[in-house]
Amino acid sequence: MVRPELSDILIIVLIALLFFGANRLPEAARSIGKAIREFRTAVSGKETNAPKKN
């Protein structure tokens, strides 16, 4: 797997700052993190709110 270099990460952060603005960037990062977490949970098949089968 190819790992991003520091320059790649800096460019992505700068684009995100331009796109979202400094005030909305933390909120956008939180929502992206939540979406990724929900996606991983759905893919793994683990439901935390599902009733237990007996």
mmCIF entry with sequence, helices, sheets and N, C-alpha, C, O atoms, coordinates in Angstrom:
data_MODEL
# 
_entry.id   MODEL 
# 
_entity.id                         1 
_entity.type                       polymer 
_entity.pdbx_number_of_molecules   1 
# 
_entity_poly.entity_id                      1 
_entity_poly.type                           'polypeptide(L)' 
_entity_poly.nstd_linkage                   no 
_entity_poly.nstd_monomer                   no 
_entity_poly.pdbx_seq_one_letter_code       MVRPELSDILIIVLIALLFFGANRLPEAARSIGKAIREFRTAVSGKETNAPKKN 
_entity_poly.pdbx_seq_one_letter_code_can   MVRPELSDILIIVLIALLFFGANRLPEAARSIGKAIREFRTAVSGKETNAPKKN 
_entity_poly.pdbx_strand_id                 A 
# 
loop_
_entity_poly_seq.entity_id 
_entity_poly_seq.num 
_entity_poly_seq.mon_id 
_entity_poly_seq.hetero 
1 1  MET n 
1 2  VAL n 
1 3  ARG n 
1 4  PRO n 
1 5  GLU n 
1 6  LEU n 
1 7  SER n 
1 8  ASP n 
1 9  ILE n 
1 10 LEU n 
1 11 ILE n 
1 12 ILE n 
1 13 VAL n 
1 14 LEU n 
1 15 ILE n 
1 16 ALA n 
1 17 LEU n 
1 18 LEU n 
1 19 PHE n 
1 20 PHE n 
1 21 GLY n 
1 22 ALA n 
1 23 ASN n 
1 24 ARG n 
1 25 LEU n 
1 26 PRO n 
1 27 GLU n 
1 28 ALA n 
1 29 ALA n 
1 30 ARG n 
1 31 SER n 
1 32 ILE n 
1 33 GLY n 
1 34 LYS n 
1 35 ALA n 
1 36 ILE n 
1 37 ARG n 
1 38 GLU n 
1 39 PHE n 
1 40 ARG n 
1 41 THR n 
1 42 ALA n 
1 43 VAL n 
1 44 SER n 
1 45 GLY n 
1 46 LYS n 
1 47 GLU n 
1 48 THR n 
1 49 ASN n 
1 50 ALA n 
1 51 PRO n 
1 52 LYS n 
1 53 LYS n 
1 54 ASN n 
# 
_struct_asym.id          A 
_struct_asym.entity_id   1 
# 
loop_
_struct_conf.conf_type_id 
_struct_conf.id 
_struct_conf.pdbx_PDB_helix_id 
_struct_conf.beg_label_comp_id 
_struct_conf.beg_label_asym_id 
_struct_conf.beg_label_seq_id 
_struct_conf.pdbx_beg_PDB_ins_code 
_struct_conf.end_label_comp_id 
_struct_conf.end_label_asym_id 
_struct_conf.end_label_seq_id 
_struct_conf.pdbx_end_PDB_ins_code 
_struct_conf.beg_auth_comp_id 
_struct_conf.beg_auth_asym_id 
_struct_conf.beg_auth_seq_id 
_struct_conf.end_auth_comp_id 
_struct_conf.end_auth_asym_id 
_struct_conf.end_auth_seq_id 
_struct_conf.pdbx_PDB_helix_class 
_struct_conf.details 
_struct_conf.pdbx_PDB_helix_length 
HELX_P HELX_P1 AA1 LEU A 6  ? PHE A 20 ? LEU A 6  PHE A 20 1 ? 15 
HELX_P HELX_P2 AA2 LEU A 25 ? SER A 44 ? LEU A 25 SER A 44 1 ? 20 
# 
_struct_conf_type.id          HELX_P 
_struct_conf_type.criteria    ? 
_struct_conf_type.reference   ? 
# 
loop_
_atom_site.group_PDB 
_atom_site.id 
_atom_site.type_symbol 
_atom_site.label_atom_id 
_atom_site.label_alt_id 
_atom_site.label_comp_id 
_atom_site.label_asym_id 
_atom_site.label_entity_id 
_atom_site.label_seq_id 
_atom_site.pdbx_PDB_ins_code 
_atom_site.Cartn_x 
_atom_site.Cartn_y 
_atom_site.Cartn_z 
_atom_site.occupancy 
_atom_site.B_iso_or_equiv 
_atom_site.pdbx_formal_charge 
_atom_site.auth_seq_id 
_atom_site.auth_comp_id 
_atom_site.auth_asym_id 
_atom_site.auth_atom_id 
_atom_site.pdbx_PDB_model_num 
ATOM 1   N N  . MET A 1 1  ? 0.840   -1.172  0.000  1.00 0.00 ? 1  MET A N  1 
ATOM 2   C CA . MET A 1 1  ? 0.000   0.000   0.000  1.00 0.00 ? 1  MET A CA 1 
ATOM 3   C C  . MET A 1 1  ? 0.892   1.244   0.000  1.00 0.00 ? 1  MET A C  1 
ATOM 4   O O  . MET A 1 1  ? 1.882   1.301   0.729  1.00 0.00 ? 1  MET A O  1 
ATOM 5   N N  . VAL A 1 2  ? 0.546   2.214   -0.798 1.00 0.00 ? 2  VAL A N  1 
ATOM 6   C CA . VAL A 1 2  ? 1.327   3.436   -0.918 1.00 0.00 ? 2  VAL A CA 1 
ATOM 7   C C  . VAL A 1 2  ? 0.931   4.397   0.194  1.00 0.00 ? 2  VAL A C  1 
ATOM 8   O O  . VAL A 1 2  ? -0.250  4.677   0.401  1.00 0.00 ? 2  VAL A O  1 
ATOM 9   N N  . ARG A 1 3  ? 1.931   4.893   0.901  1.00 0.00 ? 3  ARG A N  1 
ATOM 10  C CA . ARG A 1 3  ? 1.664   5.837   1.983  1.00 0.00 ? 3  ARG A CA 1 
ATOM 11  C C  . ARG A 1 3  ? 1.846   7.258   1.456  1.00 0.00 ? 3  ARG A C  1 
ATOM 12  O O  . ARG A 1 3  ? 2.792   7.523   0.714  1.00 0.00 ? 3  ARG A O  1 
ATOM 13  N N  . PRO A 1 4  ? 0.947   8.178   1.834  1.00 0.00 ? 4  PRO A N  1 
ATOM 14  C CA . PRO A 1 4  ? 1.089   9.560   1.375  1.00 0.00 ? 4  PRO A CA 1 
ATOM 15  C C  . PRO A 1 4  ? 2.284   10.239  2.045  1.00 0.00 ? 4  PRO A C  1 
ATOM 16  O O  . PRO A 1 4  ? 2.583   9.998   3.214  1.00 0.00 ? 4  PRO A O  1 
ATOM 17  N N  . GLU A 1 5  ? 2.946   11.076  1.287  1.00 0.00 ? 5  GLU A N  1 
ATOM 18  C CA . GLU A 1 5  ? 4.079   11.823  1.816  1.00 0.00 ? 5  GLU A CA 1 
ATOM 19  C C  . GLU A 1 5  ? 3.571   13.066  2.530  1.00 0.00 ? 5  GLU A C  1 
ATOM 20  O O  . GLU A 1 5  ? 2.395   13.413  2.423  1.00 0.00 ? 5  GLU A O  1 
ATOM 21  N N  . LEU A 1 6  ? 4.449   13.729  3.252  1.00 0.00 ? 6  LEU A N  1 
ATOM 22  C CA . LEU A 1 6  ? 4.087   14.919  4.003  1.00 0.00 ? 6  LEU A CA 1 
ATOM 23  C C  . LEU A 1 6  ? 3.565   16.014  3.078  1.00 0.00 ? 6  LEU A C  1 
ATOM 24  O O  . LEU A 1 6  ? 2.612   16.712  3.423  1.00 0.00 ? 6  LEU A O  1 
ATOM 25  N N  . SER A 1 7  ? 4.172   16.169  1.920  1.00 0.00 ? 7  SER A N  1 
ATOM 26  C CA . SER A 1 7  ? 3.729   17.205  0.985  1.00 0.00 ? 7  SER A CA 1 
ATOM 27  C C  . SER A 1 7  ? 2.312   16.920  0.489  1.00 0.00 ? 7  SER A C  1 
ATOM 28  O O  . SER A 1 7  ? 1.530   17.849  0.289  1.00 0.00 ? 7  SER A O  1 
ATOM 29  N N  . ASP A 1 8  ? 1.977   15.649  0.290  1.00 0.00 ? 8  ASP A N  1 
ATOM 30  C CA . ASP A 1 8  ? 0.618   15.291  -0.130 1.00 0.00 ? 8  ASP A CA 1 
ATOM 31  C C  . ASP A 1 8  ? -0.396  15.654  0.946  1.00 0.00 ? 8  ASP A C  1 
ATOM 32  O O  . ASP A 1 8  ? -1.461  16.195  0.650  1.00 0.00 ? 8  ASP A O  1 
ATOM 33  N N  . ILE A 1 9  ? -0.061  15.355  2.191  1.00 0.00 ? 9  ILE A N  1 
ATOM 34  C CA . ILE A 1 9  ? -0.968  15.650  3.299  1.00 0.00 ? 9  ILE A CA 1 
ATOM 35  C C  . ILE A 1 9  ? -1.154  17.155  3.451  1.00 0.00 ? 9  ILE A C  1 
ATOM 36  O O  . ILE A 1 9  ? -2.270  17.620  3.680  1.00 0.00 ? 9  ILE A O  1 
ATOM 37  N N  . LEU A 1 10 ? -0.080  17.917  3.326  1.00 0.00 ? 10 LEU A N  1 
ATOM 38  C CA . LEU A 1 10 ? -0.175  19.373  3.440  1.00 0.00 ? 10 LEU A CA 1 
ATOM 39  C C  . LEU A 1 10 ? -1.045  19.966  2.340  1.00 0.00 ? 10 LEU A C  1 
ATOM 40  O O  . LEU A 1 10 ? -1.826  20.882  2.598  1.00 0.00 ? 10 LEU A O  1 
ATOM 41  N N  . ILE A 1 11 ? -0.923  19.467  1.143  1.00 0.00 ? 11 ILE A N  1 
ATOM 42  C CA . ILE A 1 11 ? -1.750  19.955  0.037  1.00 0.00 ? 11 ILE A CA 1 
ATOM 43  C C  . ILE A 1 11 ? -3.215  19.657  0.300  1.00 0.00 ? 11 ILE A C  1 
ATOM 44  O O  . ILE A 1 11 ? -4.072  20.508  0.057  1.00 0.00 ? 11 ILE A O  1 
ATOM 45  N N  . ILE A 1 12 ? -3.517  18.463  0.793  1.00 0.00 ? 12 ILE A N  1 
ATOM 46  C CA . ILE A 1 12 ? -4.905  18.103  1.095  1.00 0.00 ? 12 ILE A CA 1 
ATOM 47  C C  . ILE A 1 12 ? -5.462  18.998  2.195  1.00 0.00 ? 12 ILE A C  1 
ATOM 48  O O  . ILE A 1 12 ? -6.608  19.439  2.108  1.00 0.00 ? 12 ILE A O  1 
ATOM 49  N N  . VAL A 1 13 ? -4.667  19.273  3.230  1.00 0.00 ? 13 VAL A N  1 
ATOM 50  C CA . VAL A 1 13 ? -5.116  20.140  4.325  1.00 0.00 ? 13 VAL A CA 1 
ATOM 51  C C  . VAL A 1 13 ? -5.362  21.556  3.818  1.00 0.00 ? 13 VAL A C  1 
ATOM 52  O O  . VAL A 1 13 ? -6.349  22.182  4.204  1.00 0.00 ? 13 VAL A O  1 
ATOM 53  N N  . LEU A 1 14 ? -4.491  22.067  2.965  1.00 0.00 ? 14 LEU A N  1 
ATOM 54  C CA . LEU A 1 14 ? -4.683  23.415  2.420  1.00 0.00 ? 14 LEU A CA 1 
ATOM 55  C C  . LEU A 1 14 ? -5.937  23.499  1.558  1.00 0.00 ? 14 LEU A C  1 
ATOM 56  O O  . LEU A 1 14 ? -6.673  24.483  1.631  1.00 0.00 ? 14 LEU A O  1 
ATOM 57  N N  . ILE A 1 15 ? -6.182  22.492  0.757  1.00 0.00 ? 15 ILE A N  1 
ATOM 58  C CA . ILE A 1 15 ? -7.397  22.473  -0.063 1.00 0.00 ? 15 ILE A CA 1 
ATOM 59  C C  . ILE A 1 15 ? -8.627  22.411  0.831  1.00 0.00 ? 15 ILE A C  1 
ATOM 60  O O  . ILE A 1 15 ? -9.624  23.081  0.561  1.00 0.00 ? 15 ILE A O  1 
ATOM 61  N N  . ALA A 1 16 ? -8.566  21.612  1.895  1.00 0.00 ? 16 ALA A N  1 
ATOM 62  C CA . ALA A 1 16 ? -9.688  21.523  2.825  1.00 0.00 ? 16 ALA A CA 1 
ATOM 63  C C  . ALA A 1 16 ? -9.933  22.864  3.509  1.00 0.00 ? 16 ALA A C  1 
ATOM 64  O O  . ALA A 1 16 ? -11.082 23.260  3.701  1.00 0.00 ? 16 ALA A O  1 
ATOM 65  N N  . LEU A 1 17 ? -8.863  23.565  3.879  1.00 0.00 ? 17 LEU A N  1 
ATOM 66  C CA . LEU A 1 17 ? -9.024  24.887  4.488  1.00 0.00 ? 17 LEU A CA 1 
ATOM 67  C C  . LEU A 1 17 ? -9.685  25.864  3.526  1.00 0.00 ? 17 LEU A C  1 
ATOM 68  O O  . LEU A 1 17 ? -10.544 26.649  3.927  1.00 0.00 ? 17 LEU A O  1 
ATOM 69  N N  . LEU A 1 18 ? -9.291  25.818  2.270  1.00 0.00 ? 18 LEU A N  1 
ATOM 70  C CA . LEU A 1 18 ? -9.894  26.706  1.282  1.00 0.00 ? 18 LEU A CA 1 
ATOM 71  C C  . LEU A 1 18 ? -11.354 26.353  1.034  1.00 0.00 ? 18 LEU A C  1 
ATOM 72  O O  . LEU A 1 18 ? -12.192 27.236  0.854  1.00 0.00 ? 18 LEU A O  1 
ATOM 73  N N  . PHE A 1 19 ? -11.650 25.071  1.024  1.00 0.00 ? 19 PHE A N  1 
ATOM 74  C CA . PHE A 1 19 ? -13.000 24.616  0.711  1.00 0.00 ? 19 PHE A CA 1 
ATOM 75  C C  . PHE A 1 19 ? -13.961 24.845  1.874  1.00 0.00 ? 19 PHE A C  1 
ATOM 76  O O  . PHE A 1 19 ? -15.060 25.361  1.672  1.00 0.00 ? 19 PHE A O  1 
ATOM 77  N N  . PHE A 1 20 ? -13.563 24.467  3.088  1.00 0.00 ? 20 PHE A N  1 
ATOM 78  C CA . PHE A 1 20 ? -14.454 24.550  4.244  1.00 0.00 ? 20 PHE A CA 1 
ATOM 79  C C  . PHE A 1 20 ? -14.275 25.822  5.053  1.00 0.00 ? 20 PHE A C  1 
ATOM 80  O O  . PHE A 1 20 ? -15.229 26.282  5.680  1.00 0.00 ? 20 PHE A O  1 
ATOM 81  N N  . GLY A 1 21 ? -13.104 26.394  5.061  1.00 0.00 ? 21 GLY A N  1 
ATOM 82  C CA . GLY A 1 21 ? -12.829 27.529  5.919  1.00 0.00 ? 21 GLY A CA 1 
ATOM 83  C C  . GLY A 1 21 ? -12.339 27.042  7.274  1.00 0.00 ? 21 GLY A C  1 
ATOM 84  O O  . GLY A 1 21 ? -12.596 25.903  7.665  1.00 0.00 ? 21 GLY A O  1 
ATOM 85  N N  . ALA A 1 22 ? -11.636 27.907  7.982  1.00 0.00 ? 22 ALA A N  1 
ATOM 86  C CA . ALA A 1 22 ? -11.033 27.509  9.255  1.00 0.00 ? 22 ALA A CA 1 
ATOM 87  C C  . ALA A 1 22 ? -12.080 27.213  10.318 1.00 0.00 ? 22 ALA A C  1 
ATOM 88  O O  . ALA A 1 22 ? -11.848 26.375  11.189 1.00 0.00 ? 22 ALA A O  1 
ATOM 89  N N  . ASN A 1 23 ? -13.226 27.883  10.267 1.00 0.00 ? 23 ASN A N  1 
ATOM 90  C CA . ASN A 1 23 ? -14.247 27.691  11.298 1.00 0.00 ? 23 ASN A CA 1 
ATOM 91  C C  . ASN A 1 23 ? -14.994 26.376  11.142 1.00 0.00 ? 23 ASN A C  1 
ATOM 92  O O  . ASN A 1 23 ? -15.357 25.758  12.143 1.00 0.00 ? 23 ASN A O  1 
ATOM 93  N N  . ARG A 1 24 ? -15.230 25.936  9.925  1.00 0.00 ? 24 ARG A N  1 
ATOM 94  C CA . ARG A 1 24 ? -16.020 24.723  9.694  1.00 0.00 ? 24 ARG A CA 1 
ATOM 95  C C  . ARG A 1 24 ? -15.174 23.472  9.520  1.00 0.00 ? 24 ARG A C  1 
ATOM 96  O O  . ARG A 1 24 ? -15.722 22.372  9.443  1.00 0.00 ? 24 ARG A O  1 
ATOM 97  N N  . LEU A 1 25 ? -13.862 23.608  9.455  1.00 0.00 ? 25 LEU A N  1 
ATOM 98  C CA . LEU A 1 25 ? -12.996 22.452  9.219  1.00 0.00 ? 25 LEU A CA 1 
ATOM 99  C C  . LEU A 1 25 ? -13.083 21.392  10.323 1.00 0.00 ? 25 LEU A C  1 
ATOM 100 O O  . LEU A 1 25 ? -13.168 20.208  9.995  1.00 0.00 ? 25 LEU A O  1 
ATOM 101 N N  . PRO A 1 26 ? -13.068 21.753  11.621 1.00 0.00 ? 26 PRO A N  1 
ATOM 102 C CA . PRO A 1 26 ? -13.197 20.706  12.652 1.00 0.00 ? 26 PRO A CA 1 
ATOM 103 C C  . PRO A 1 26 ? -14.524 19.952  12.568 1.00 0.00 ? 26 PRO A C  1 
ATOM 104 O O  . PRO A 1 26 ? -14.562 18.737  12.760 1.00 0.00 ? 26 PRO A O  1 
ATOM 105 N N  . GLU A 1 27 ? -15.595 20.663  12.287 1.00 0.00 ? 27 GLU A N  1 
ATOM 106 C CA . GLU A 1 27 ? -16.906 20.018  12.141 1.00 0.00 ? 27 GLU A CA 1 
ATOM 107 C C  . GLU A 1 27 ? -16.913 19.067  10.945 1.00 0.00 ? 27 GLU A C  1 
ATOM 108 O O  . GLU A 1 27 ? -17.466 17.970  11.029 1.00 0.00 ? 27 GLU A O  1 
ATOM 109 N N  . ALA A 1 28 ? -16.313 19.476  9.851  1.00 0.00 ? 28 ALA A N  1 
ATOM 110 C CA . ALA A 1 28 ? -16.251 18.627  8.661  1.00 0.00 ? 28 ALA A CA 1 
ATOM 111 C C  . ALA A 1 28 ? -15.407 17.382  8.933  1.00 0.00 ? 28 ALA A C  1 
ATOM 112 O O  . ALA A 1 28 ? -15.767 16.285  8.504  1.00 0.00 ? 28 ALA A O  1 
ATOM 113 N N  . ALA A 1 29 ? -14.301 17.540  9.634  1.00 0.00 ? 29 ALA A N  1 
ATOM 114 C CA . ALA A 1 29 ? -13.448 16.390  9.955  1.00 0.00 ? 29 ALA A CA 1 
ATOM 115 C C  . ALA A 1 29 ? -14.179 15.407  10.863 1.00 0.00 ? 29 ALA A C  1 
ATOM 116 O O  . ALA A 1 29 ? -14.059 14.194  10.695 1.00 0.00 ? 29 ALA A O  1 
ATOM 117 N N  . ARG A 1 30 ? -14.940 15.936  11.832 1.00 0.00 ? 30 ARG A N  1 
ATOM 118 C CA . ARG A 1 30 ? -15.725 15.065  12.712 1.00 0.00 ? 30 ARG A CA 1 
ATOM 119 C C  . ARG A 1 30 ? -16.764 14.281  11.939 1.00 0.00 ? 30 ARG A C  1 
ATOM 120 O O  . ARG A 1 30 ? -16.931 13.082  12.162 1.00 0.00 ? 30 ARG A O  1 
ATOM 121 N N  . SER A 1 31 ? -17.465 14.944  11.030 1.00 0.00 ? 31 SER A N  1 
ATOM 122 C CA . SER A 1 31 ? -18.507 14.255  10.274 1.00 0.00 ? 31 SER A CA 1 
ATOM 123 C C  . SER A 1 31 ? -17.910 13.221  9.315  1.00 0.00 ? 31 SER A C  1 
ATOM 124 O O  . SER A 1 31 ? -18.507 12.165  9.101  1.00 0.00 ? 31 SER A O  1 
ATOM 125 N N  . ILE A 1 32 ? -16.757 13.506  8.744  1.00 0.00 ? 32 ILE A N  1 
ATOM 126 C CA . ILE A 1 32 ? -16.088 12.526  7.880  1.00 0.00 ? 32 ILE A CA 1 
ATOM 127 C C  . ILE A 1 32 ? -15.638 11.322  8.705  1.00 0.00 ? 32 ILE A C  1 
ATOM 128 O O  . ILE A 1 32 ? -15.794 10.179  8.274  1.00 0.00 ? 32 ILE A O  1 
ATOM 129 N N  . GLY A 1 33 ? -15.083 11.574  9.883  1.00 0.00 ? 33 GLY A N  1 
ATOM 130 C CA . GLY A 1 33 ? -14.673 10.481  10.762 1.00 0.00 ? 33 GLY A CA 1 
ATOM 131 C C  . GLY A 1 33 ? -15.843 9.614   11.186 1.00 0.00 ? 33 GLY A C  1 
ATOM 132 O O  . GLY A 1 33 ? -15.732 8.389   11.241 1.00 0.00 ? 33 GLY A O  1 
ATOM 133 N N  . LYS A 1 34 ? -16.971 10.258  11.488 1.00 0.00 ? 34 LYS A N  1 
ATOM 134 C CA . LYS A 1 34 ? -18.175 9.510   11.876 1.00 0.00 ? 34 LYS A CA 1 
ATOM 135 C C  . LYS A 1 34 ? -18.675 8.657   10.714 1.00 0.00 ? 34 LYS A C  1 
ATOM 136 O O  . LYS A 1 34 ? -19.078 7.512   10.914 1.00 0.00 ? 34 LYS A O  1 
ATOM 137 N N  . ALA A 1 35 ? -18.651 9.206   9.511  1.00 0.00 ? 35 ALA A N  1 
ATOM 138 C CA . ALA A 1 35 ? -19.102 8.453   8.337  1.00 0.00 ? 35 ALA A CA 1 
ATOM 139 C C  . ALA A 1 35 ? -18.202 7.250   8.075  1.00 0.00 ? 35 ALA A C  1 
ATOM 140 O O  . ALA A 1 35 ? -18.692 6.168   7.750  1.00 0.00 ? 35 ALA A O  1 
ATOM 141 N N  . ILE A 1 36 ? -16.901 7.428   8.211  1.00 0.00 ? 36 ILE A N  1 
ATOM 142 C CA . ILE A 1 36 ? -15.966 6.313   8.009  1.00 0.00 ? 36 ILE A CA 1 
ATOM 143 C C  . ILE A 1 36 ? -16.192 5.234   9.060  1.00 0.00 ? 36 ILE A C  1 
ATOM 144 O O  . ILE A 1 36 ? -16.185 4.043   8.746  1.00 0.00 ? 36 ILE A O  1 
ATOM 145 N N  . ARG A 1 37 ? -16.392 5.652   10.309 1.00 0.00 ? 37 ARG A N  1 
ATOM 146 C CA . ARG A 1 37 ? -16.636 4.695   11.391 1.00 0.00 ? 37 ARG A CA 1 
ATOM 147 C C  . ARG A 1 37 ? -17.916 3.908   11.144 1.00 0.00 ? 37 ARG A C  1 
ATOM 148 O O  . ARG A 1 37 ? -17.937 2.692   11.337 1.00 0.00 ? 37 ARG A O  1 
ATOM 149 N N  . GLU A 1 38 ? -18.990 4.583   10.719 1.00 0.00 ? 38 GLU A N  1 
ATOM 150 C CA . GLU A 1 38 ? -20.250 3.904   10.421 1.00 0.00 ? 38 GLU A CA 1 
ATOM 151 C C  . GLU A 1 38 ? -20.100 2.954   9.236  1.00 0.00 ? 38 GLU A C  1 
ATOM 152 O O  . GLU A 1 38 ? -20.673 1.865   9.237  1.00 0.00 ? 38 GLU A O  1 
ATOM 153 N N  . PHE A 1 39 ? -19.337 3.358   8.232  1.00 0.00 ? 39 PHE A N  1 
ATOM 154 C CA . PHE A 1 39 ? -19.111 2.500   7.073  1.00 0.00 ? 39 PHE A CA 1 
ATOM 155 C C  . PHE A 1 39 ? -18.370 1.230   7.476  1.00 0.00 ? 39 PHE A C  1 
ATOM 156 O O  . PHE A 1 39 ? -18.752 0.131   7.076  1.00 0.00 ? 39 PHE A O  1 
ATOM 157 N N  . ARG A 1 40 ? -17.315 1.381   8.266  1.00 0.00 ? 40 ARG A N  1 
ATOM 158 C CA . ARG A 1 40 ? -16.549 0.209   8.712  1.00 0.00 ? 40 ARG A CA 1 
ATOM 159 C C  . ARG A 1 40 ? -17.416 -0.725  9.548  1.00 0.00 ? 40 ARG A C  1 
ATOM 160 O O  . ARG A 1 40 ? -17.308 -1.946  9.431  1.00 0.00 ? 40 ARG A O  1 
ATOM 161 N N  . THR A 1 41 ? -18.277 -0.155  10.391 1.00 0.00 ? 41 THR A N  1 
ATOM 162 C CA . THR A 1 41 ? -19.169 -0.979  11.205 1.00 0.00 ? 41 THR A CA 1 
ATOM 163 C C  . THR A 1 41 ? -20.143 -1.736  10.316 1.00 0.00 ? 41 THR A C  1 
ATOM 164 O O  . THR A 1 41 ? -20.400 -2.919  10.540 1.00 0.00 ? 41 THR A O  1 
ATOM 165 N N  . ALA A 1 42 ? -20.684 -1.066  9.315  1.00 0.00 ? 42 ALA A N  1 
ATOM 166 C CA . ALA A 1 42 ? -21.637 -1.712  8.412  1.00 0.00 ? 42 ALA A CA 1 
ATOM 167 C C  . ALA A 1 42 ? -20.967 -2.812  7.595  1.00 0.00 ? 42 ALA A C  1 
ATOM 168 O O  . ALA A 1 42 ? -21.562 -3.867  7.372  1.00 0.00 ? 42 ALA A O  1 
ATOM 169 N N  . VAL A 1 43 ? -19.754 -2.579  7.153  1.00 0.00 ? 43 VAL A N  1 
ATOM 170 C CA . VAL A 1 43 ? -19.043 -3.573  6.348  1.00 0.00 ? 43 VAL A CA 1 
ATOM 171 C C  . VAL A 1 43 ? -18.688 -4.797  7.189  1.00 0.00 ? 43 VAL A C  1 
ATOM 172 O O  . VAL A 1 43 ? -18.759 -5.928  6.707  1.00 0.00 ? 43 VAL A O  1 
ATOM 173 N N  . SER A 1 44 ? -18.312 -4.575  8.433  1.00 0.00 ? 44 SER A N  1 
ATOM 174 C CA . SER A 1 44 ? -17.931 -5.706  9.283  1.00 0.00 ? 44 SER A CA 1 
ATOM 175 C C  . SER A 1 44 ? -19.143 -6.495  9.754  1.00 0.00 ? 44 SER A C  1 
ATOM 176 O O  . SER A 1 44 ? -18.995 -7.617  10.237 1.00 0.00 ? 44 SER A O  1 
ATOM 177 N N  . GLY A 1 45 ? -20.347 -5.924  9.622  1.00 0.00 ? 45 GLY A N  1 
ATOM 178 C CA . GLY A 1 45 ? -21.565 -6.637  9.991  1.00 0.00 ? 45 GLY A CA 1 
ATOM 179 C C  . GLY A 1 45 ? -21.897 -6.557  11.459 1.00 0.00 ? 45 GLY A C  1 
ATOM 180 O O  . GLY A 1 45 ? -22.793 -7.262  11.922 1.00 0.00 ? 45 GLY A O  1 
ATOM 181 N N  . LYS A 1 46 ? -21.214 -5.734  12.194 1.00 0.00 ? 46 LYS A N  1 
ATOM 182 C CA . LYS A 1 46 ? -21.487 -5.588  13.621 1.00 0.00 ? 46 LYS A CA 1 
ATOM 183 C C  . LYS A 1 46 ? -22.525 -4.492  13.821 1.00 0.00 ? 46 LYS A C  1 
ATOM 184 O O  . LYS A 1 46 ? -22.302 -3.337  13.457 1.00 0.00 ? 46 LYS A O  1 
ATOM 185 N N  . GLU A 1 47 ? -23.635 -4.855  14.389 1.00 0.00 ? 47 GLU A N  1 
ATOM 186 C CA . GLU A 1 47 ? -24.688 -3.892  14.707 1.00 0.00 ? 47 GLU A CA 1 
ATOM 187 C C  . GLU A 1 47 ? -24.743 -3.726  16.213 1.00 0.00 ? 47 GLU A C  1 
ATOM 188 O O  . GLU A 1 47 ? -24.916 -4.706  16.938 1.00 0.00 ? 47 GLU A O  1 
ATOM 189 N N  . THR A 1 48 ? -24.600 -2.513  16.689 1.00 0.00 ? 48 THR A N  1 
ATOM 190 C CA . THR A 1 48 ? -24.653 -2.283  18.126 1.00 0.00 ? 48 THR A CA 1 
ATOM 191 C C  . THR A 1 48 ? -26.086 -2.091  18.605 1.00 0.00 ? 48 THR A C  1 
ATOM 192 O O  . THR A 1 48 ? -26.379 -2.356  19.771 1.00 0.00 ? 48 THR A O  1 
ATOM 193 N N  . ASN A 1 49 ? -26.986 -1.638  17.735 1.00 0.00 ? 49 ASN A N  1 
ATOM 194 C CA . ASN A 1 49 ? -28.358 -1.370  18.132 1.00 0.00 ? 49 ASN A CA 1 
ATOM 195 C C  . ASN A 1 49 ? -29.304 -2.508  17.785 1.00 0.00 ? 49 ASN A C  1 
ATOM 196 O O  . ASN A 1 49 ? -30.489 -2.437  18.109 1.00 0.00 ? 49 ASN A O  1 
ATOM 197 N N  . ALA A 1 50 ? -28.823 -3.528  17.152 1.00 0.00 ? 50 ALA A N  1 
ATOM 198 C CA . ALA A 1 50 ? -29.678 -4.639  16.744 1.00 0.00 ? 50 ALA A CA 1 
ATOM 199 C C  . ALA A 1 50 ? -30.020 -5.505  17.954 1.00 0.00 ? 50 ALA A C  1 
ATOM 200 O O  . ALA A 1 50 ? -29.178 -5.719  18.826 1.00 0.00 ? 50 ALA A O  1 
ATOM 201 N N  . PRO A 1 51 ? -31.252 -6.000  18.004 1.00 0.00 ? 51 PRO A N  1 
ATOM 202 C CA . PRO A 1 51 ? -31.617 -6.882  19.125 1.00 0.00 ? 51 PRO A CA 1 
ATOM 203 C C  . PRO A 1 51 ? -30.856 -8.204  19.037 1.00 0.00 ? 51 PRO A C  1 
ATOM 204 O O  . PRO A 1 51 ? -30.553 -8.691  17.948 1.00 0.00 ? 51 PRO A O  1 
ATOM 205 N N  . LYS A 1 52 ? -30.557 -8.768  20.196 1.00 0.00 ? 52 LYS A N  1 
ATOM 206 C CA . LYS A 1 52 ? -29.813 -10.030 20.238 1.00 0.00 ? 52 LYS A CA 1 
ATOM 207 C C  . LYS A 1 52 ? -30.732 -11.187 19.899 1.00 0.00 ? 52 LYS A C  1 
ATOM 208 O O  . LYS A 1 52 ? -31.890 -11.218 20.316 1.00 0.00 ? 52 LYS A O  1 
ATOM 209 N N  . LYS A 1 53 ? -30.205 -12.144 19.134 1.00 0.00 ? 53 LYS A N  1 
ATOM 210 C CA . LYS A 1 53 ? -30.966 -13.340 18.783 1.00 0.00 ? 53 LYS A CA 1 
ATOM 211 C C  . LYS A 1 53 ? -30.736 -14.399 19.850 1.00 0.00 ? 53 LYS A C  1 
ATOM 212 O O  . LYS A 1 53 ? -29.613 -14.583 20.320 1.00 0.00 ? 53 LYS A O  1 
ATOM 213 N N  . ASN A 1 54 ? -31.792 -15.088 20.228 1.00 0.00 ? 54 ASN A N  1 
ATOM 214 C CA . ASN A 1 54 ? -31.673 -16.149 21.245 1.00 0.00 ? 54 ASN A CA 1 
ATOM 215 C C  . ASN A 1 54 ? -31.597 -17.485 20.606 1.00 0.00 ? 54 ASN A C  1 
ATOM 216 O O  . ASN A 1 54 ? -31.494 -18.496 21.301 1.00 0.00 ? 54 ASN A O  1 
# 
